[in-house]
Amino acid sequence: MVSAVEDKRAALGAVGVERVSLRVGTRSGAVPEALLGAWPFAIVGTSLEEAVLDIDIIEAAVWCSTCQANREIDQFYQWRCPVCDTPTAQLVAGLEFEVISADMVMEQNTSPE
C-alpha cells in the first residue's frame, strides 16, 4: 500500500502525502487496528512519513433472495440472512481492501513576484 501511494505521488510530481484513506471490509482478512499500529513503522523513510491513515470499515453484507435486500452479517452469521435465516452465498460487501484517496502535497512555487 505504501509503495503504491509512493508510486502515484512520484508519477504526479507531488513532494509528499498528507493523508491516506483506505476502505477495509470486515471479511477482507485485514485487521484495521493492526494496520493503524503498523502505519508509523511502514512509512518511516518514505514520502508518507507525515501522512495520517484513515480507515473506513465496510461491514460484510449478503444479498437475501427471500427478503430481496442486502443484509449486514457478522462473524456469527455463517452465510445466512440475519433476518429470515435464508442461506445465501452472495456476499455483496466486506471483501474491500483499497486505497480510496491520498492527499498529495504539490511543490510550492517559490519564485518572486
N, C-alpha and C positions, 0 to 999 in steps of 0.2 A: 504494500500500500504506500509506504513512504517513497519507495523507488518510483512508483507510478506517478505520484504527485510531483516528485522532483523532475521527472522527465517532462511532464507537462509544463512546469514552471520554466524549465530551460527552453522548451520549444516556443513559449510565449515571450521569452526575454524578460521575465519578471526577476526581481532581485531577491525576493523572499516570499514567504507564505505566512499569513496571519492566523488562518483558521482552516481546519479541515472538517467536513461534515460527512458522516457515514450513515448509512441505513443498514441496520443489522436485524435480521429475523431471529425469532426465538428458537427456530428449528434449523438455523444455519450451521450450528456447531461452534460458532464464535461466542465467547463469553464477554459481554460488554465491560464488566469490572476488570477482567484480565487485560483487555485492550487499553482501558484507561490507565491501568497500573504500568503497563509496558511502554506506553507512549513516551514518557520522558526519556527512557533509555533508547528507544528506537530512533529518536530524532536528533540525538547528540551528534554534532559534527556535520549536520545537514542544513540545507536552506530552510528546513522546517523547525529549526531549533527553538524558535519563539512561538510556534504555532500552537493554538488551542485545539483540542479534539472535542467535537460534539458528536454524540451518537443518538440517532433516532431509532428506538426499538420498535420493530414491527411484530406484532403478535401473530402467531400462527392462526390460520383460518382455513376451513374447508368449505366446499360447496355441498349443501344438503339438497338432494333432489326432492325429498319429501317436503321440506319447508320452503323450497325454492329461494334459498338465501345463503349468503356467506355467513358462517358461524365461527367465532373465535374458539380455539381449543387450547387447552393447556396440557401439561405432561400427563395428566390423569385421564384424559380422553384419548383413547387409542383409535384414531381414525373413525370416530363416531360423532354424529351430531350431538352436541351437549344439550340440545333442547328436546329432540324427539328420539334420540338414540339410534337413528338410521346409520348403518355402516356406510362409509364413503372413502374413496381413495383419491379424491380431488382436492389436493392441497392448493389453495389459491394465494396464500401469503405465508411468510415465515421463513423462507429459504434465502432471503436477501442478504447480501454482503457486498455493498458497493459504496464507492465514494460518490456522493451526490453533489458536492461542491468543494472548492478550495479557493479561499480569498487570497489572491495574489497581490504582492506589493510590486508595483511597477517603478522603474527608475525615475527619480525626480529630475526635471530639467533644471540644472544649476547654472545656466548661462545668464549673465547680467542683462538687464533690460535696457 
